[in-house]
Amino acid sequence: MDITILYYLLPSLFMFCCGIYGFITRRNMIAMLISLELMLNAVDMNFVIFNRFLFPGQLEGMFFTLFAIALAAAETALAIAIIINLFRVSENIDVRDANKMKH
């Protein structure tokens, strides 16, 4: 039995769709951030999958994945700092209350 690329892409697609659904339906900023991270992890999986199947002896997909993970870590740190700042101002982390940071 030969494992094709489809067996690897379907879980990645499922993760990405779950991330989109979570990002669109949630109003809590932490839940939205988790959904965004889920989407980024699905993209990282795709980098590795396509590298494995298209260029099996090379490591470009792995390097792109490491770079994307580093960017995701920086993005998460910045987003959590913004969320903490918003919580200090409004005592709430609902997206609808984000306009209170103008004051």
N, CA, C and O atoms as a GROMACS GRO file, in nm:
protein
  412
    1MET      N    1   0.084  -0.118   0.000
    1MET     CA    2   0.000   0.000   0.000
    1MET      C    3   0.088   0.124   0.000
    1MET      O    4   0.176   0.140   0.085
    2ASP      N    5   0.064   0.209  -0.095
    2ASP     CA    6   0.145   0.329  -0.111
    2ASP      C    7   0.072   0.450  -0.051
    2ASP      O    8  -0.043   0.476  -0.083
    3ILE      N    9   0.140   0.520   0.035
    3ILE     CA   10   0.081   0.638   0.098
    3ILE      C   11   0.102   0.757   0.005
    3ILE      O   12   0.216   0.791  -0.027
    4THR      N   13  -0.006   0.819  -0.038
    4THR     CA   14   0.004   0.932  -0.128
    4THR      C   15   0.004   1.063  -0.049
    4THR      O   16  -0.013   1.064   0.073
    5ILE      N   17   0.022   1.170  -0.121
    5ILE     CA   18   0.027   1.303  -0.059
    5ILE      C   19  -0.108   1.342   0.000
    5ILE      O   20  -0.115   1.426   0.090
    6LEU      N   21  -0.215   1.283  -0.052
    6LEU     CA   22  -0.349   1.315  -0.003
    6LEU      C   23  -0.367   1.279   0.144
    6LEU      O   24  -0.436   1.350   0.217
    7TYR      N   25  -0.306   1.169   0.188
    7TYR     CA   26  -0.317   1.128   0.327
    7TYR      C   27  -0.252   1.229   0.421
    7TYR      O   28  -0.287   1.234   0.539
    8TYR      N   29  -0.158   1.307   0.372
    8TYR     CA   30  -0.093   1.409   0.453
    8TYR      C   31  -0.165   1.543   0.442
    8TYR      O   32  -0.168   1.619   0.539
    9LEU      N   33  -0.221   1.572   0.326
    9LEU     CA   34  -0.286   1.701   0.306
    9LEU      C   35  -0.423   1.711   0.371
    9LEU      O   36  -0.466   1.820   0.410
   10LEU      N   37  -0.493   1.600   0.384
   10LEU     CA   38  -0.627   1.605   0.444
   10LEU      C   39  -0.624   1.650   0.592
   10LEU      O   40  -0.707   1.733   0.629
   11PRO      N   41  -0.535   1.599   0.677
   11PRO     CA   42  -0.532   1.653   0.814
   11PRO      C   43  -0.492   1.801   0.817
   11PRO      O   44  -0.540   1.877   0.901
   12SER      N   45  -0.404   1.840   0.728
   12SER     CA   46  -0.366   1.980   0.721
   12SER      C   47  -0.484   2.067   0.679
   12SER      O   48  -0.505   2.175   0.734
   13LEU      N   49  -0.560   2.020   0.582
   13LEU     CA   50  -0.680   2.092   0.540
   13LEU      C   51  -0.782   2.100   0.652
   13LEU      O   52  -0.845   2.204   0.672
   14PHE      N   53  -0.799   1.991   0.725
   14PHE     CA   54  -0.892   1.990   0.838
   14PHE      C   55  -0.848   2.090   0.945
   14PHE      O   56  -0.931   2.162   0.999
   15MET      N   57  -0.720   2.093   0.976
   15MET     CA   58  -0.669   2.188   1.075
   15MET      C   59  -0.692   2.332   1.030
   15MET      O   60  -0.733   2.417   1.109
   16PHE      N   61  -0.665   2.359   0.902
   16PHE     CA   62  -0.682   2.493   0.851
   16PHE      C   63  -0.829   2.536   0.855
   16PHE      O   64  -0.859   2.649   0.892
   17CYS      N   65  -0.918   2.446   0.818
   17CYS     CA   66  -1.062   2.478   0.821
   17CYS      C   67  -1.111   2.499   0.964
   17CYS      O   68  -1.193   2.588   0.988
   18CYS      N   69  -1.062   2.421   1.057
   18CYS     CA   70  -1.098   2.442   1.198
   18CYS      C   71  -1.047   2.577   1.248
   18CYS      O   72  -1.116   2.645   1.324
   19GLY      N   73  -0.929   2.616   1.204
   19GLY     CA   74  -0.875   2.746   1.241
   19GLY      C   75  -0.957   2.860   1.184
   19GLY      O   76  -0.983   2.959   1.254
   20ILE      N   77  -0.999   2.849   1.060
   20ILE     CA   78  -1.082   2.952   0.999
   20ILE      C   79  -1.216   2.962   1.072
   20ILE      O   80  -1.262   3.072   1.103
   21TYR      N   81  -1.277   2.847   1.098
   21TYR     CA   82  -1.404   2.846   1.170
   21TYR      C   83  -1.390   2.910   1.308
   21TYR      O   84  -1.473   2.992   1.348
   22GLY      N   85  -1.286   2.873   1.380
   22GLY     CA   86  -1.265   2.930   1.513
   22GLY      C   87  -1.237   3.078   1.509
   22GLY      O   88  -1.283   3.151   1.597
   23PHE      N   89  -1.164   3.124   1.410
   23PHE     CA   90  -1.132   3.266   1.400
   23PHE      C   91  -1.256   3.349   1.367
   23PHE      O   92  -1.274   3.459   1.419
   24ILE      N   93  -1.342   3.295   1.282
   24ILE     CA   94  -1.461   3.370   1.241
   24ILE      C   95  -1.569   3.370   1.350
   24ILE      O   96  -1.636   3.471   1.369
   25THR      N   97  -1.585   3.260   1.420
   25THR     CA   98  -1.696   3.248   1.514
   25THR      C   99  -1.665   3.297   1.655
   25THR      O  100  -1.758   3.325   1.730
   26ARG      N  101  -1.542   3.308   1.694
   26ARG     CA  102  -1.508   3.347   1.830
   26ARG      C  103  -1.503   3.499   1.844
   26ARG      O  104  -1.471   3.570   1.749
   27ARG      N  105  -1.533   3.547   1.964
   27ARG     CA  106  -1.520   3.689   1.996
   27ARG      C  107  -1.412   3.712   2.102
   27ARG      O  108  -1.371   3.826   2.125
   28ASN      N  109  -1.367   3.606   2.163
   28ASN     CA  110  -1.261   3.613   2.262
   28ASN      C  111  -1.127   3.620   2.189
   28ASN      O  112  -1.099   3.537   2.102
   29MET      N  113  -1.044   3.716   2.223
   29MET     CA  114  -0.918   3.735   2.150
   29MET      C  115  -0.821   3.619   2.169
   29MET      O  116  -0.746   3.587   2.077
   30ILE      N  117  -0.822   3.556   2.284
   30ILE     CA  118  -0.732   3.442   2.306
   30ILE      C  119  -0.774   3.325   2.216
   30ILE      O  120  -0.689   3.259   2.157
   31ALA      N  121  -0.905   3.301   2.206
   31ALA     CA  122  -0.953   3.193   2.119
   31ALA      C  123  -0.922   3.224   1.973
   31ALA      O  124  -0.890   3.134   1.895
   32MET      N  125  -0.930   3.351   1.934
   32MET     CA  126  -0.896   3.390   1.798
   32MET      C  127  -0.747   3.369   1.772
   32MET      O  128  -0.708   3.327   1.663
   33LEU      N  129  -0.665   3.398   1.871
   33LEU     CA  130  -0.521   3.378   1.857
   33LEU      C  131  -0.487   3.230   1.845
   33LEU      O  132  -0.400   3.192   1.766
   34ILE      N  133  -0.554   3.146   1.921
   34ILE     CA  134  -0.533   3.002   1.911
   34ILE      C  135  -0.575   2.951   1.773
   34ILE      O  136  -0.508   2.866   1.715
   35SER      N  137  -0.685   3.003   1.721
   35SER     CA  138  -0.730   2.964   1.587
   35SER      C  139  -0.631   3.009   1.481
   35SER      O  140  -0.606   2.936   1.386
   36LEU      N  141  -0.575   3.126   1.497
   36LEU     CA  142  -0.473   3.174   1.404
   36LEU      C  143  -0.349   3.086   1.408
   36LEU      O  144  -0.289   3.057   1.304
   37GLU      N  145  -0.310   3.045   1.526
   37GLU     CA  146  -0.195   2.955   1.540
   37GLU      C  147  -0.224   2.819   1.477
   37GLU      O  148  -0.134   2.757   1.420
   38LEU      N  149  -0.347   2.774   1.486
   38LEU     CA  150  -0.385   2.648   1.423
   38LEU      C  151  -0.372   2.658   1.271
   38LEU      O  152  -0.326   2.564   1.206
   39MET      N  153  -0.412   2.771   1.216
   39MET     CA  154  -0.398   2.791   1.071
   39MET      C  155  -0.250   2.796   1.031
   39MET      O  156  -0.212   2.740   0.929
   40LEU      N  157  -0.168   2.864   1.111
   40LEU     CA  158  -0.025   2.871   1.080
   40LEU      C  159   0.041   2.734   1.088
   40LEU      O  160   0.130   2.704   1.009
   41ASN      N  161  -0.001   2.652   1.183
   41ASN     CA  162   0.054   2.517   1.193
   41ASN      C  163   0.014   2.432   1.074
   41ASN      O  164   0.092   2.348   1.030
   42ALA      N  165  -0.106   2.452   1.022
   42ALA     CA  166  -0.148   2.380   0.902
   42ALA      C  167  -0.062   2.420   0.783
   42ALA      O  168  -0.025   2.336   0.701
   43VAL      N  169  -0.031   2.548   0.773
   43VAL     CA  170   0.057   2.594   0.665
   43VAL      C  171   0.197   2.536   0.681
   43VAL      O  172   0.260   2.498   0.582
   44ASP      N  173   0.246   2.530   0.804
   44ASP     CA  174   0.377   2.471   0.828
   44ASP      C  175   0.379   2.323   0.788
   44ASP      O  176   0.477   2.274   0.732
   45MET      N  177   0.270   2.254   0.817
   45MET     CA  178   0.261   2.114   0.774
   45MET      C  179   0.268   2.103   0.622
   45MET      O  180   0.332   2.013   0.569
   46ASN      N  181   0.203   2.195   0.553
   46ASN     CA  182   0.206   2.193   0.407
   46ASN      C  183   0.347   2.218   0.354
   46ASN      O  184   0.388   2.156   0.255
   47PHE      N  185   0.422   2.308   0.418
   47PHE     CA  186   0.561   2.330   0.376
   47PHE      C  187   0.639   2.199   0.383
   47PHE      O  188   0.711   2.164   0.290
   48VAL      N  189   0.625   2.129   0.493
   48VAL     CA  190   0.700   2.004   0.513
   48VAL      C  191   0.651   1.896   0.416
   48VAL      O  192   0.732   1.822   0.360
   49ILE      N  193   0.520   1.887   0.397
   49ILE     CA  194   0.465   1.784   0.308
   49ILE      C  195   0.512   1.804   0.165
   49ILE      O  196   0.560   1.711   0.101
   50PHE      N  197   0.500   1.928   0.116
   50PHE     CA  198   0.540   1.952  -0.022
   50PHE      C  199   0.691   1.938  -0.040
   50PHE      O  200   0.737   1.894  -0.146
   51ASN      N  201   0.768   1.974   0.061
   51ASN     CA  202   0.912   1.952   0.053
   51ASN      C  203   0.944   1.804   0.046
   51ASN      O  204   1.030   1.761  -0.030
   52ARG      N  205   0.873   1.725   0.125
   52ARG     CA  206   0.899   1.580   0.129
   52ARG      C  207   0.865   1.512  -0.004
   52ARG      O  208   0.937   1.422  -0.048
   53PHE      N  209   0.757   1.555  -0.067
   53PHE     CA  210   0.714   1.489  -0.189
   53PHE      C  211   0.775   1.549  -0.315
   53PHE      O  212   0.797   1.477  -0.412
   54LEU      N  213   0.803   1.678  -0.318
   54LEU     CA  214   0.856   1.740  -0.439
   54LEU      C  215   1.009   1.741  -0.443
   54LEU      O  216   1.068   1.721  -0.549
   55PHE      N  217   1.072   1.765  -0.328
   55PHE     CA  218   1.218   1.770  -0.320
   55PHE      C  219   1.266   1.685  -0.203
   55PHE      O  220   1.304   1.740  -0.100
   56PRO      N  221   1.264   1.553  -0.216
   56PRO     CA  222   1.288   1.466  -0.100
   56PRO      C  223   1.427   1.478  -0.037
   56PRO      O  224   1.442   1.451   0.082
   57GLY      N  225   1.525   1.516  -0.112
   57GLY     CA  226   1.659   1.522  -0.056
   57GLY      C  227   1.699   1.658  -0.002
   57GLY      O  228   1.809   1.673   0.051
   58GLN      N  229   1.612   1.757  -0.015
   58GLN     CA  230   1.648   1.893   0.024
   58GLN      C  231   1.570   1.936   0.147
   58GLN      O  232   1.475   1.870   0.189
   59LEU      N  233   1.612   2.048   0.205
   59LEU     CA  234   1.553   2.091   0.332
   59LEU      C  235   1.488   2.229   0.326
   59LEU      O  236   1.470   2.292   0.430
   60GLU      N  237   1.453   2.278   0.208
   60GLU     CA  238   1.397   2.413   0.200
   60GLU      C  239   1.265   2.424   0.276
   60GLU      O  240   1.242   2.524   0.344
   61GLY      N  241   1.179   2.324   0.264
   61GLY     CA  242   1.052   2.327   0.336
   61GLY      C  243   1.071   2.329   0.486
   61GLY      O  244   0.995   2.394   0.557
   62MET      N  245   1.171   2.258   0.534
   62MET     CA  246   1.199   2.257   0.677
   62MET      C  247   1.246   2.394   0.724
   62MET      O  248   1.207   2.440   0.831
   63PHE      N  249   1.331   2.459   0.644
   63PHE     CA  250   1.379   2.592   0.680
   63PHE      C  251   1.267   2.695   0.678
   63PHE      O  252   1.260   2.782   0.765
   64PHE      N  253   1.179   2.686   0.578
   64PHE     CA  254   1.063   2.775   0.574
   64PHE      C  255   0.975   2.752   0.697
   64PHE      O  256   0.922   2.847   0.755
   65THR      N  257   0.960   2.627   0.736
   65THR     CA  258   0.879   2.596   0.854
   65THR      C  259   0.942   2.653   0.980
   65THR      O  260   0.871   2.710   1.063
   66LEU      N  261   1.072   2.640   0.997
   66LEU     CA  262   1.138   2.698   1.113
   66LEU      C  263   1.126   2.849   1.116
   66LEU      O  264   1.105   2.908   1.222
   67PHE      N  265   1.138   2.912   0.999
   67PHE     CA  266   1.121   3.056   0.990
   67PHE      C  267   0.978   3.096   1.025
   67PHE      O  268   0.957   3.195   1.096
   68ALA      N  269   0.880   3.021   0.977
   68ALA     CA  270   0.740   3.050   1.006
   68ALA      C  271   0.709   3.030   1.154
   68ALA      O  272   0.631   3.106   1.211
   69ILE      N  273   0.770   2.931   1.216
   69ILE     CA  274   0.750   2.910   1.360
   69ILE      C  275   0.807   3.026   1.440
   69ILE      O  276   0.747   3.070   1.538
   70ALA      N  277   0.923   3.075   1.399
   70ALA     CA  278   0.982   3.191   1.467
   70ALA      C  279   0.894   3.315   1.452
   70ALA      O  280   0.876   3.390   1.548
   71LEU      N  281   0.841   3.336   1.333
   71LEU     CA  282   0.750   3.449   1.313
   71LEU      C  283   0.622   3.433   1.394
   71LEU      O  284   0.569   3.530   1.447
   72ALA      N  285   0.571   3.311   1.402
   72ALA     CA  286   0.450   3.286   1.480
   72ALA      C  287   0.474   3.312   1.628
   72ALA      O  288   0.386   3.362   1.697
   73ALA      N  289   0.591   3.278   1.677
   73ALA     CA  290   0.623   3.305   1.817
   73ALA      C  291   0.629   3.455   1.844
   73ALA      O  292   0.578   3.501   1.946
   74ALA      N  293   0.689   3.529   1.754
   74ALA     CA  294   0.694   3.674   1.771
   74ALA      C  295   0.554   3.735   1.761
   74ALA      O  296   0.520   3.826   1.838
   75GLU      N  297   0.475   3.686   1.669
   75GLU     CA  298   0.337   3.735   1.653
   75GLU      C  299   0.255   3.704   1.777
   75GLU      O  300   0.175   3.787   1.820
   76THR      N  301   0.273   3.588   1.834
   76THR     CA  302   0.199   3.551   1.955
   76THR      C  303   0.238   3.638   2.073
   76THR      O  304   0.152   3.680   2.150
   77ALA      N  305   0.366   3.665   2.088
   77ALA     CA  306   0.412   3.750   2.198
   77ALA      C  307   0.354   3.891   2.184
   77ALA      O  308   0.311   3.950   2.283
   78LEU      N  309   0.354   3.944   2.065
   78LEU     CA  310   0.298   4.077   2.042
   78LEU      C  311   0.147   4.078   2.064
   78LEU      O  312   0.094   4.171   2.125
   79ALA      N  313   0.078   3.976   2.016
   79ALA     CA  314  -0.067   3.969   2.033
   79ALA      C  315  -0.106   3.956   2.180
   79ALA      O  316  -0.202   4.018   2.224
   80ILE      N  317  -0.032   3.877   2.255
   80ILE     CA  318  -0.063   3.862   2.397
   80ILE      C  319  -0.036   3.992   2.472
   80ILE      O  320  -0.110   4.025   2.565
   81ALA      N  321   0.067   4.067   2.433
   81ALA     CA  322   0.092   4.197   2.494
   81ALA      C  323  -0.024   4.293   2.466
   81ALA      O  324  -0.066   4.368   2.555
   82ILE      N  325  -0.076   4.292   2.345
   82ILE     CA  326  -0.190   4.377   2.312
   82ILE      C  327  -0.314   4.333   2.389
   82ILE      O  328  -0.388   4.418   2.439
   83ILE      N  329  -0.336   4.204   2.400
   83ILE     CA  330  -0.452   4.153   2.473
   83ILE      C  331  -0.444   4.190   2.621
   83ILE      O  332  -0.544   4.227   2.681
   84ILE      N  333  -0.326   4.180   2.680
   84ILE     CA  334  -0.309   4.218   2.821
   84ILE      C  335  -0.335   4.367   2.839
   84ILE      O  336  -0.398   4.407   2.936
   85ASN      N  337  -0.287   4.449   2.744
   85ASN     CA  338  -0.313   4.592   2.750
   85ASN      C  339  -0.461   4.622   2.740
   85ASN      O  340  -0.512   4.708   2.812
   86LEU      N  341  -0.530   4.554   2.652
   86LEU     CA  342  -0.674   4.572   2.637
   86LEU      C  343  -0.748   4.528   2.763
   86LEU      O  344  -0.844   4.592   2.804
   87PHE      N  345  -0.703   4.420   2.825
   87PHE     CA  346  -0.768   4.373   2.948
   87PHE      C  347  -0.750   4.472   3.061
   87PHE      O  348  -0.840   4.491   3.143
   88ARG      N  349  -0.634   4.536   3.068
   88ARG     CA  350  -0.611   4.638   3.172
   88ARG      C  351  -0.704   4.757   3.155
   88ARG      O  352  -0.748   4.816   3.254
   89VAL      N  353  -0.734   4.793   3.032
   89VAL     CA  354  -0.818   4.910   3.006
   89VAL      C  355  -0.965   4.878   3.026
   89VAL      O  356  -1.037   4.953   3.091
   90SER      N  357  -1.011   4.765   2.968
   90SER     CA  358  -1.155   4.741   2.964
   90SER      C  359  -1.203   4.627   3.053
   90SER      O  360  -1.323   4.602   3.060
   91GLU      N  361  -1.113   4.557   3.122
   91GLU     CA  362  -1.149   4.442   3.205
   91GLU      C  363  -1.222   4.333   3.126
   91GLU      O  364  -1.299   4.256   3.182
   92ASN      N  365  -1.197   4.329   2.994
   92ASN     CA  366  -1.264   4.234   2.908
   92ASN      C  367  -1.175   4.213   2.786
   92ASN      O  368  -1.105   4.305   2.744
   93ILE      N  369  -1.177   4.092   2.729
   93ILE     CA  370  -1.097   4.068   2.609
   93ILE      C  371  -1.185   4.033   2.490
   93ILE      O  372  -1.145   3.960   2.399
   94ASP      N  373  -1.306   4.087   2.492
   94ASP     CA  374  -1.398   4.069   2.380
   94ASP      C  375  -1.356   4.162   2.266
   94ASP      O  376  -1.313   4.275   2.290
   95VAL      N  377  -1.368   4.115   2.145
   95VAL     CA  378  -1.326   4.192   2.029
   95VAL      C  379  -1.409   4.319   2.014
   95VAL      O  380  -1.358   4.422   1.969
   96ARG      N  381  -1.535   4.312   2.051
   96ARG     CA  382  -1.622   4.429   2.035
   96ARG      C  383  -1.582   4.544   2.126
   96ARG      O  384  -1.620   4.658   2.101
   97ASP      N  385  -1.506   4.516   2.232
   97ASP     CA  386  -1.462   4.622   2.324
   97ASP      C  387  -1.325   4.677   2.287
   97ASP      O  388  -1.267   4.754   2.364
   98ALA      N  389  -1.272   4.640   2.173
   98ALA     CA  390  -1.137   4.683   2.136
   98ALA      C  391  -1.130   4.832   2.105
   98ALA      O  392  -1.021   4.889   2.112
   99ASN      N  393  -1.241   4.897   2.071
   99ASN     CA  394  -1.234   5.039   2.040
   99ASN      C  395  -1.213   5.125   2.164
   99ASN      O  396  -1.190   5.245   2.151
  100LYS      N  397  -1.221   5.066   2.284
  100LYS     CA  398  -1.196   5.141   2.407
  100LYS      C  399  -1.048   5.173   2.425
  100LYS      O  400  -1.014   5.256   2.509
  101MET      N  401  -0.961   5.111   2.349
  101MET     CA  402  -0.818   5.139   2.362
  101MET      C  403  -0.781   5.276   2.306
  101MET      O  404  -0.669   5.322   2.328
  102LYS      N  405  -0.872   5.341   2.234
  102LYS     CA  406  -0.844   5.473   2.180
  102LYS      C  407  -0.834   5.577   2.289
  102LYS      O  408  -0.768   5.679   2.272
  103HIS      N  409  -0.898   5.554   2.401
  103HIS     CA  410  -0.903   5.654   2.508
  103HIS      C  411  -0.781   5.652   2.592
  103HIS      O  412  -0.769   5.730   2.686
   0.00000   0.00000   0.00000
